[in-house]
Amino acid sequence: METNRIGKESLEFLKTLSVNNNRDWFQDNKKEFKEHEKNVKEFFISLMERMKQHDEIDKFKLFRIYRDVRFSKDKTPYKTHFAGSFSRAGSALRGGYYARIKPGETFIAAGFWEPNKEDLLRIRKELEGNAGEFRKVIQNKKFKDVWGNLEGEELKTAPKGFDKEHPDIDLIRKKQFIFVRNFTDKEVLSPEFISTVDDSFKAIRPYFDLMSEILTTNLNGESLL
């Protein structure tokens, strides 16, 4: 059965977890956690089925609640959110989708979080040569109404081998190329939330189409596949 809603109880559980983030409490409430995890997973799977109507989705991954604290100053053992990612199918379709459910801090994201060095150089070389089409896509009014501005980590100066005075250096120095959309708890609990998220992911397609074309061709436009 399709689950179209995030339950209010799931948000309340995460709030309670945030102030009881220890193993004893979690073990005492693990059965309830599993129920909320199941609800959120079913919601994400329902979302994926909708996404398949406008994109080729290969798989969905629900991230574990357990934190890796080995290299972190924060030693709390559990995440206080549910999160999942959706992978596009095949080597020709680039870009990824992400969704996080957290009280007061829910967001979805799409784009390129950690492009490998070859992809990153290819993107930068494309922008160095001509960023016009890229800017046209991301500055389209309908696109910006949904996703706002391009986000992601960036260098403070030009990457090695690029001119720091280049007119598109604001794009070239990016290390990530992502878009983020935030939601209030009221929006998350709305029956329209799943449709809003699906429509948002559908709206990212012009960006994904352009980036897929860039990343599957060389600078002469010849296919690399």
N, C-alpha and C positions, 0 to 999 in steps of 0.2 A: 504493500500500500504506500502511495506517495505521501511523504511528509512535507508539507508546504510552509510550516511555521517553526520558528524558534520559540520554545516555551519560556514563559516568564520565570518559571521555576529553575530553568537552566541558568539564567542570569543571576538569580538569587543564590544559587549554589556557588557560582564563581565568586560572588561577593563574600560569601561566608568563608570560602576557601582562602581568600586573600588575607583574612585576619586569623586564620587557623592553619597556616601553611607549615604543617609539621607531619611527620609520618604517623604518629599515633592517631591524630584526628582523621587523617586520610584513610587509614586502615579501618577505623570505626565507621566511616561513611563511604567506603568503597562501593558498596552495592548501589547506593544512590548515585554516586559518580558514574557508574556504568550505565545507569538509566539515562542520565543526561548526555553522556557521550553517544549513546545509541540514537537519541533524538537528533543531535546535531549531525551525526554521520548520515542519517537518513535524509535530513534536510539537504546536505551537500550532494548526496547522490541524486535527489530529485532535481536539484539545480543543474547537475551535470547532464541529466537527460534533456533538460530544456536547452542547454548550451549545444548539445549535439544537433539541434535543429538548424544552427547557423555556423557551426564550426566542427572540425574533426577532432574530437577529444579522445585521447588514447587511454588515459587513466586518471584516477583521483587518489590522492594520498591524504589521510588524516594523520596529523602529527601527534606524537605521543605527549602525554601530559607531564611526563617526567623531564626535569631540567638536567642538563649536563653542567654540573657545578665545579668541575675539576679546575677550570681556569677562570672562575668568576669569584668576585668578592662577595656577591650575593649567594649565600648558601641555602636559600629556601629551596626545598626539593621539588616543588611543583609549579608549573605554569598556571597562571590564573586566567587562561583563555583557552578556547578551542580554535584550531586553525587547520586549514587544508589547502592543498594546491591541485591544480588541474593542468595536465600536460597535453599539448597538441600532438597529433599523430604524424609520424613521418619526418624525414630530414628536411623536407621542403617547407614545413610550417614552423616558423620560429615564434618565440615569445611564450610567456606563461601567465597563468592566472593564480591569484592567491586570495584567500578570505580569512579574516580573523574575527571571532566573536568574543568580545570582552566588554563587561559593563562600563559604559561611558567612553569606551575606546575602540569600538568596532570599526573596521575598515576593510575595503577590498583594494586590491592592487593588480596591475597588469603591466607587463613589459619585460625588461631584461635586468635581472638583479645582479648576477655575477657573470657577465659575458667572459668567455675565455680570451686569452691574449690575442688570438688570431681574429676572433669576431670583433673584439674591441678595436683593433687596428683597422679592420675593414670598415667599420662604421665611421671611425675618425677620418679615414682617407676619403670616404664618400662625402662627408660633411666639408672636408677641406676643399674638395673639387667643386661641389655645388650643393649648398644646403637649402636651396630654394624649395624643392619639392617637400623636403622634410618639414620645413617651417610652414608650408602651406597646409599640410595635413594636421599638424599639432595646433595651429592657430585658427583652424576652421571653427566658426562660432558654435555649431551644433556639437562638435567634439569637445570644445572647451566648456560648454554648459554642463557637460557630464563629468569631465575629468580634470578640468582646471589646467594647471601648468605642469610641464615636465619637471620631475623631481629626481633625486638620486645623488649619491656622493660624487664629488668632483675634485680635481686637483686645484691647487691654489694658483698655479701658473700653467703654461702650455706643456703638453706632453713632449717628451724627447723627440726631436725631429720635426716639430711643428712650430710655426711662427706665432709668438705670443701676441703679435699685432694683427693676426688674421681677423677679419670682420666677424667670423663665426666661432671665435675662440670660446665663447660662452657655452657652445654645444660640444666642441672638440675636447674640452677638458673634462667632460663628464666621464665618470667611471661606471655609472649605472644610468639606465634610461627607462624610468618607471613613472607610472601615473597612479595616484592614490585617491580614493574617494571615501570620506568618513561618514558615519551614520550615528545618530542618537539612539538611545535605548528605545525610545518611542517608535522610531522608524524600524528598528530591528524586530520589534514585536508586532508590527503591522502586518496584516494579511497580504499586503502588496510588496513586502520586502523581497520575496524571492523573485518576483517579476522585475522589480527595480534593479536588483543585482544582475539578473540575466540580461536586461536591456542595456545595462552599463557595459557588460562584457561584450555584448554585440556591437556597441558603439566604438569599441577599441579596434575593430577590424581594419579600418583604413590604415591605421598605424602598423598593425601587424603585417598587413599585406605589403606595405612599402618596405618594412624592415626585413621581411622574408625574401623579397626580391633582392635587396642589397646583399644579404648574407649568403645567398645561394648563387651569386654571380661574382665575376671579377670586375675590376675597374673599367673594363671594356664592354661590360654587359654580357659576357659569355658565361653560360651555365657552368657551375662547379659540380653539379650532381651527375 
